[in-house]
């Protein structure tokens, strides 16, 4: 049995059963922090528990090792930024490109992805880690995701309540 959901304004107008919401009732919702995009993947822990393997594991778990990134450049770039930040330094895209032997354009692409994922920040021309330690960065990301899911669950509860009341009206 397929349910038909009705928008508030058109109780009389039946909906296409393949489409649960009338297209005209869907509006774009501003993301406010449109540059935040986090991917989380379940990846087995590294066999060897050292700096390089743990760094690679975190990058894999956060979706930075795509098949297109055969050289694992995102991890190399993040490593350079981590090491520089630990020494109290910040880096430009040009200095990162020179250090790891990549084109500046490719480096900027990876930097933008690392920035969108919340691992690094940019101030002017300079890139740096978003917090004082990797653990703290991950805790901050976890807090942001928890907050997002809390808001999503609240919206889901409101949707469930509205659906329940619509079904009872029938």
N, C-alpha and C positions, 0 to 999 in steps of 0.2 A: 504494500500500500504506500503510495507516495503522498506526502503532505504538501499542501500548498500554503505558503506563508504570504500574508497580505501586509503591505506597507500601511502605516497609520492613515495616510490620506485616502487610500482607495480600497475600502473594505469590500466594495462591490466588484472590483475588477479582478478576475482570476489571473493567476500567474502561470506562466509556462512551467510545466513540471520539471523541465530540465534545468531551469534557471531559478534558484531560490530567491533571488532579489531582482526587482525590476532595475534595469540598467540606469534609468534616469534618476533613481533614488540614491545611487552611489555617488558620493562626492569624494574628491581627493582630500586626504587629511594630511596636513603639514606634519613633517616629522620633527620639527624643531631642532633636532640634532641629526640632520640628514646625513652627516658624514660618519655616523657610527654604524658599523656593520660587523657583526661578530659571527664567525662560523665555528662550531665546535664539533669535532669528530671523535669517535671512540677509537683510539689507537693503542695498541699494546705498548706497555712500558718498555723502555730500552733494556736490552740484556746487559749491556755494560753501563754501569751507573757512574758516568763522569760528566764533566762540563759539556763537552761537544755533543754527546748522545742525549743528554737531558735537554739541551737547547734545541736539538733537532726534533725531539719528541714533542716539546711544547709547540714548536712551529707546525709540526704535522697535526697535532691535536687541534690547533687553531686554524687549520685549513690553508696554511701557507705553502705547503709542498704540493702543488698541482703538477700534473703530468707535463705541462708546458714549462715548468721551472726545473728542468733536468739538472742544472748545476746547483740547485738549492740556494739560489742567490738571495731570496728573502731572508733566510737564516744567516747568511754571510753578512748582509747589510745590518740586520738587527744585532748581530754579534759585535760589529764595529761600533755601533751606537752604544751598546751596553758597556763595552770596554772603555770607550771615550768618556761616557758619563761617569763611570767609576773613578776616572782620573780627573773629574771636574771639567771636562772639555765638552764642547758641542761641535757638531760637524755640519758642513754644507753638503749639498748633493754632489757638487764638484769634487770635494775632498774624499767623499765616500767612493765615488766612481774611480778616482785615481788610486785609492788604497786597494780596491778589489779588482781593478782592471776591467771595468765595464763601461759602457756608454752612459753618459749622464741621463739620457732619456729613459733608458731601462731602469736605472737606479731610481729616478723620480717616480716611475710607475710603481715600483716595489715600496718606496717610501709612502706614497699615497695609500697603498693597501695596508701597510703597517699602521699608518695614522688612522685610517678608517676603522681598523680593528682595535684601536685603543692602546696599542703597545708603545707608540711613540707620540711625541708632540712636535709642533713646529712653532718657532718664534722667529719671525722675520725670515731670514735665509737659513736659519739653523735648526737642526733636528736633534732631539734628545729624548731620553726615556721619560715616561710620564710620571714615574715615581722613583723613590730611592732604592728600591730592590725589586727583583723579578717577582718574588713572593707577594709583595705589596701591589704590584701591577695586577697580578692575577686575582688578588682579593678585591681590588677595585672593580675589575671586570665582572667578577662574580656578583658584587653588590649591584652593579648596573643591570645585569641580567635578571637578578632577583627582583629588582624594582619593576622592570619591564613586565615580568611574568605576573607580578602582583596586580599590576594595572590590567593586564590581559584577563586574568582570572575574574577581576571585578566586572569587566565588560561582559565576559562569558556568563557570569551569574545573572546580570541584568537581561541578557538575551534569553537565557533559560526561563527567567521569570515572565518575560513578555510572551514567549512561546507558550508557556503553561497557561497564561491568562487567555491567550487567543484560542487555544484548544478548548478551554472550559466555556468560552462564549459560543462555540459551535453547537 
